[in-house]
Amino acid sequence: MVHLWPQKIYTVSELTLEIRRLIVNQFREVFVEGEISNLRVYPSGHLYFSLKDENAVIKCVMFNFFDRYFGEDLRDGLSVLLRGRVDVYEKRGEYQLLVEEIETRGVGLLTVKFELLKRKLKEEGIFDSRWKKRIPLLPERVGIITSPKGAAIRDMLRIIEKKFENMKVLIYPVRVQGDEAVYEIIEGLEYFNRTGEVDVIIVARGGGSIEDLAPFNEEALARAIFASQIPVVTGIGHEIDFTIADFVADVRAPTPTAAADIVVPEKKLLKENLQGLRERLAKALKLIIERGRGNLLKLYFELRDKKAYFFRERVYLDDMYGSLLRHISYFLENKRNRLVALTQRLNDLNPEGILKRGYSIAIKKEKKEIIRDVDQIEAGEELYLLLYKGRLLCSVEEKLNQ
């Protein structure tokens, strides 16, 4: 197969240069409005950041920023208006905005959402210290919810291995940025709480822009952390980064490695502390035993000196014992006689005993009402006569008041 190649074949450098020439000539001066993210100031005084809106991002650089805007409070999430020109960075084949002027506009959308959610949850009391659970001194198993591919997990495992080489660690792999990340992190929290396999949970990711940390500023994740029955430690971003998840967590660590350092104690120090406690306990027990031996000796000599006294009091105790037995016998005899009398009285008042002596009880047939007065019944009514043995059904022929 024969290819018909054109006469002009560009090298990569030549093509990039042509693209640069077209872009530079077309966009010599532009005004762009957007929100700052990934802000970085280098020691050289140059400022690098990204400018974004809801649908796109462009990289920006401003040279000699310190010389021109010393003290200007720029930060991620701030809305700005930029004047500059579009250029192409040939070594990476990327276009960027070379900024000449910056005018701040206000706080960006993500920052506003962050502050509104923070205020809402704070008013609900979710951040209150009274809800914070205590981190176990020596967990048997540590659960980590993070990306298995990032540097954060490697650094955390290195710290844990260094401090406690045989600590059991369970990793729940998740994405830590993007739209699906928040749901995967919540699933990790629910999994550890459902299985009860760990004693403490670390939610971690490395540093990033406010957009990268967005999943950790979601209300759903905040409520999942609050609902966790297992203590949760967050290690998200860098020391200056604060997320909603940090505020609701039981403990906030400034970085992922700091979270691992907080959760896992150092075995060597634990052993030294245990040895110190063992020695202190041994000394305390020895002191108690020595004091007890001294008290026993003191008591022994006191009892020996009082031996004669006990002999003298023995006769008195025997007399008191005999007197006590006599009084108890007299008391029991009186109570026995009274019990017999009361028993006899109860027998005399027993309705069965009264019936046995020839008496009967009249009861209305319909209402089961005991008749005590002739006015309670009319002639012709039926009634039962309850006898000692059996009963009679009778009819009233006439009422006699006398």
C-alpha positions in Angstrom: 0.0 0.0 0.0 1.5 3.4 -1.1 1.0 6.4 1.2 0.9 9.8 -0.4 2.7 11.9 2.2 2.3 15.7 2.0 5.3 17.8 1.2 5.2 19.5 4.6 5.8 17.3 7.6 5.9 19.0 11.0 8.0 18.1 13.9 6.3 18.2 17.3 8.2 21.4 18.1 7.2 23.0 14.9 3.5 22.1 15.2 3.5 23.4 18.8 5.1 26.6 17.7 2.5 27.1 15.0 -0.3 26.5 17.5 1.3 28.9 19.9 1.6 31.6 17.3 -2.1 31.3 16.4 -3.3 31.3 20.0 -1.0 34.2 21.0 -2.0 36.3 18.1 -5.7 35.6 18.7 -5.8 36.2 22.4 -3.3 39.0 23.1 -5.5 40.4 25.9 -8.5 38.7 27.5 -10.6 39.2 30.6 -11.6 36.0 32.4 -13.8 35.5 35.5 -13.8 32.3 37.6 -12.9 30.7 40.8 -9.3 30.0 42.1 -8.2 26.5 42.9 -4.9 24.6 43.4 -3.3 27.9 44.5 0.5 27.7 44.9 3.1 30.4 45.5 6.7 29.5 44.8 9.7 30.9 46.6 10.5 32.8 43.4 7.4 34.9 44.0 5.6 33.4 41.0 1.9 32.4 41.5 0.4 29.3 39.9 -3.2 28.3 40.1 -6.2 27.1 38.2 -9.2 29.2 37.2 -12.5 27.3 36.9 -16.2 27.5 36.5 -18.8 24.7 36.6 -17.7 23.2 33.2 -14.1 24.0 32.5 -10.6 24.7 34.0 -7.7 26.7 32.7 -4.2 26.8 34.2 -2.8 30.3 35.1 0.5 31.7 36.1 1.4 35.2 37.3 5.1 36.1 37.5 6.5 38.2 40.3 3.3 38.1 42.2 4.9 39.2 45.5 6.4 42.2 43.9 3.1 43.4 42.6 0.5 42.2 45.0 2.3 41.8 48.3 -0.1 41.0 51.1 -3.0 40.3 48.8 -5.3 37.6 50.4 -5.7 35.1 47.6 -7.0 31.6 48.4 -8.8 28.6 47.0 -12.5 29.2 46.4 -12.1 32.9 45.8 -13.9 34.4 42.8 -11.6 36.7 40.7 -11.5 38.7 37.5 -8.2 38.3 35.6 -6.6 40.3 32.7 -3.9 38.6 30.7 -3.0 36.8 27.6 -3.2 33.2 26.4 0.1 31.4 25.8 1.3 27.8 25.1 3.8 26.1 27.3 5.6 24.2 24.6 7.4 21.6 26.7 4.1 20.1 27.9 2.0 21.1 25.0 -0.4 23.0 27.3 -2.1 26.3 27.0 -2.3 28.7 29.9 -3.2 32.2 30.9 -0.4 34.6 31.7 -2.0 36.9 34.2 -1.2 40.6 34.3 -3.9 41.8 36.8 -6.1 40.2 39.4 -9.2 41.7 40.9 -11.0 39.8 43.7 -14.7 39.3 43.4 -15.7 37.3 46.4 -16.0 33.8 47.8 -16.6 31.0 45.3 -19.6 28.6 45.1 -17.8 25.6 46.8 -16.6 27.8 49.7 -20.1 29.2 50.2 -21.6 25.7 50.2 -19.0 24.6 52.7 -19.7 27.5 55.1 -23.5 27.0 54.8 -23.3 23.3 55.6 -20.8 23.9 58.4 -23.2 26.4 60.0 -26.2 24.1 59.6 -24.5 21.1 61.2 -23.0 23.2 64.0 -26.5 24.5 64.9 -27.8 20.9 65.0 -25.0 20.1 67.6 -23.4 17.4 65.5 -19.9 19.0 66.1 -20.4 19.1 69.9 -17.6 17.5 72.0 -20.2 15.5 74.0 -20.7 13.2 71.1 -17.0 12.5 70.5 -16.1 8.9 71.2 -12.9 7.9 72.9 -10.1 6.4 70.8 -9.1 3.0 72.2 -5.6 3.0 73.8 -4.6 -0.2 72.1 -6.9 -1.3 69.2 -6.8 -4.9 68.1 -7.7 -4.0 64.5 -7.6 -0.7 62.6 -9.9 -0.1 59.7 -8.7 2.4 57.0 -11.0 3.8 54.3 -8.9 5.3 51.5 -7.6 4.8 48.0 -5.4 1.7 47.7 -3.4 3.5 45.0 -2.4 6.7 46.7 0.7 7.6 48.6 -1.4 8.2 51.7 -2.0 4.5 52.3 1.7 3.6 51.8 2.8 6.2 54.3 0.1 5.1 56.8 1.1 1.5 56.6 4.8 2.4 57.0 4.0 4.4 60.2 1.9 1.6 61.6 4.5 -1.1 60.8 7.2 1.1 62.5 5.2 1.7 65.7 3.5 -1.7 66.1 4.7 -4.3 63.6 2.0 -6.9 64.1 -1.0 -4.5 64.3 -3.9 -5.9 62.2 -5.1 -3.4 59.6 -8.2 -3.9 57.3 -8.3 -1.6 54.2 -11.7 -0.7 52.6 -10.7 0.5 49.1 -12.6 3.6 47.8 -12.2 6.4 45.4 -11.3 9.6 47.3 -12.4 12.2 44.7 -15.1 12.4 42.1 -18.9 12.1 42.2 -19.0 8.5 43.4 -16.4 8.8 46.1 -18.8 10.0 48.8 -21.0 6.9 48.4 -18.1 4.5 48.5 -16.7 6.1 51.7 -20.2 5.9 53.3 -20.4 2.2 52.3 -17.0 1.6 54.0 -18.3 3.2 57.3 -21.4 1.1 57.2 -19.4 -2.1 56.4 -17.1 -1.7 59.4 -20.0 -0.8 61.7 -22.1 -3.8 60.4 -19.3 -6.4 60.8 -17.7 -5.0 63.9 -14.3 -6.2 62.7 -12.3 -3.1 63.8 -12.0 -1.0 66.9 -11.3 2.3 65.2 -11.8 3.7 61.7 -9.4 6.1 59.8 -10.9 8.0 56.8 -8.0 9.4 54.9 -6.7 10.9 51.6 -3.8 13.0 50.6 -3.8 16.7 49.8 -5.7 18.3 47.0 -7.7 21.3 45.9 -11.0 22.3 47.3 -12.6 20.4 44.3 -10.6 17.2 45.1 -11.7 17.4 48.8 -15.4 18.0 47.8 -16.6 14.4 48.8 -15.5 15.1 52.4 -17.6 18.2 52.5 -20.9 16.3 51.7 -23.7 16.3 54.3 -24.4 12.6 53.7 -20.8 11.6 54.7 -21.0 13.9 57.8 -24.1 12.2 59.0 -22.6 8.7 58.3 -19.6 9.6 60.5 -21.9 10.9 63.2 -23.9 7.7 63.1 -20.9 5.4 63.4 -20.8 3.4 66.6 -17.0 2.9 66.0 -14.7 5.9 66.7 -13.7 7.7 63.5 -10.4 9.5 62.9 -10.0 11.7 59.8 -6.7 12.5 58.1 -7.7 14.5 55.1 -5.4 16.7 53.0 -2.7 18.8 54.5 -2.5 20.5 57.9 -4.2 23.7 56.6 -7.1 21.7 55.0 -10.3 21.5 57.0 -13.4 19.6 55.8 -16.9 19.0 57.2 -15.8 15.4 57.9 -13.0 16.7 60.1 -15.5 18.7 62.3 -17.8 15.7 62.9 -15.1 13.1 63.4 -14.2 11.9 66.9 -10.6 13.0 66.2 -9.2 15.2 63.4 -5.6 14.6 62.4 -3.8 17.1 60.2 -2.6 14.5 57.7 -3.1 10.8 56.9 0.2 9.8 58.5 -0.7 11.8 61.6 -4.0 9.9 61.8 -2.1 6.6 61.8 0.3 8.0 64.4 -2.6 9.0 66.7 -4.5 5.7 66.4 -1.6 3.2 66.8 0.5 3.4 69.9 4.2 2.7 69.9 4.8 -0.9 71.1 8.2 0.0 72.6 6.7 2.7 74.8 3.8 0.5 75.8 6.3 -2.2 76.9 8.3 0.4 78.9 5.2 1.8 80.5 4.0 -1.7 81.4 7.4 -2.5 82.9 7.3 0.7 84.9 3.8 -0.2 86.2 4.9 -3.7 87.1 7.8 -2.4 89.1 5.6 0.2 90.9 3.0 -2.5 91.6 5.7 -4.8 93.1 7.0 -2.0 95.3 3.5 -1.1 96.4 2.7 -4.8 97.3 5.9 -5.1 99.2 5.1 -2.0 101.2 1.6 -3.3 101.9 2.9 -6.7 103.1 5.5 -5.1 105.3 2.9 -2.8 106.9 0.6 -5.7 107.3 3.3 -7.8 109.0 4.0 -4.9 111.4 0.3 -4.5 112.3 0.0 -8.3 112.9 3.0 -8.2 115.3 1.6 -5.2 117.1 -1.8 -7.0 117.5 -0.1 -10.2 118.6 1.6 -8.4 121.5 -1.5 -6.5 122.4 -3.5 -9.8 122.6 -0.9 -11.5 124.6 -1.0 -8.7 127.2 -4.8 -9.0 127.3 -4.9 -12.7 127.7 -5.5 -12.6 131.4 -8.3 -10.1 130.8 -10.1 -12.6 128.5 -9.8 -15.3 131.1 -11.5 -13.1 133.7 -14.3 -12.2 131.4 -15.0 -15.8 130.3 -17.2 -16.5 133.4 -19.1 -13.3 132.9 -19.8 -14.3 129.3 -21.1 -17.7 130.3 -23.5 -16.1 132.8 -24.7 -13.7 130.1 -25.2 -16.6 127.7 -27.3 -18.6 130.2 -29.4 -15.5 130.9 -30.0 -14.9 127.2 -31.1 -18.5 126.7 -33.7 -18.2 129.5 -35.1 -14.9 128.2 -35.4 -16.3 124.7 -37.2 -19.4 126.0 -39.6 -17.2 128.0 -40.2 -15.0 125.0 -40.9 -17.9 122.7 -43.3 -19.5 125.2 -45.4 -16.3 125.5 -45.6 -16.0 121.7 -46.6 -19.7 121.4 -49.5 -19.2 123.9 -50.7 -16.1 122.1 -50.6 -17.9 118.8 -52.8 -20.7 120.2 -55.3 -18.1 121.5 -55.4 -16.3 118.2 -55.9 -19.6 116.3 -58.8 -20.5 118.6 -60.4 -17.1 118.0 -60.0 -17.5 114.2 -61.7 -20.9 114.4 -64.6 -19.4 116.3 -65.1 -16.7 113.7 -64.7 -19.0 110.7 -67.9 -19.0 108.7 -67.6 -22.8 108.2 -67.6 -23.3 111.9 -70.7 -21.1 112.3 -72.5 -23.1 109.6 -71.4 -26.3 111.3 -73.2 -25.2 114.5 -76.6 -25.0 112.6 -76.6 -21.6 111.1 -77.2 -20.8 107.4 -76.6 -17.9 105.0 -79.3 -16.6 102.7 -78.2 -15.4 99.2 -80.3 -13.9 96.5 -80.5 -16.2 93.5 -80.2 -13.6 90.8 -77.7 -11.0 92.3 -75.7 -13.4 94.5 -76.3 -10.9 97.3 -76.1 -11.9 101.0 -79.4 -11.0 102.7 -79.0 -9.3 106.1 -82.4 -7.5 106.2 -85.9 -8.5 105.1 -86.1 -5.3 103.2 -83.5 -6.6 100.8 -86.0 -9.2 99.3 -89.6 -9.4 98.2 -92.2 -12.1 98.6 -92.0 -14.6 95.7 -88.2 -14.1 95.1 -86.0 -17.1 95.1 -82.9 -17.5 97.3 -80.3 -20.0 98.2 -79.7 -21.2 101.8 -76.1 -22.0 102.2 -75.7 -24.8 104.8 -72.6 -26.5 106.3 -73.1 -29.3 103.8 -74.8 -28.3 100.5 -77.4 -25.5 99.8 -81.2 -25.2 99.3 -83.2 -23.3 96.7 -86.1 -21.6 98.5 -89.0 -19.3 97.6 -90.1 -16.5 100.0 -93.8 -16.8 100.8 -94.1 -14.0 103.3 -91.9 -11.3 105.0 -92.0 -11.2 108.8 -90.4 -8.1 110.3 -90.5 -9.7 113.8 
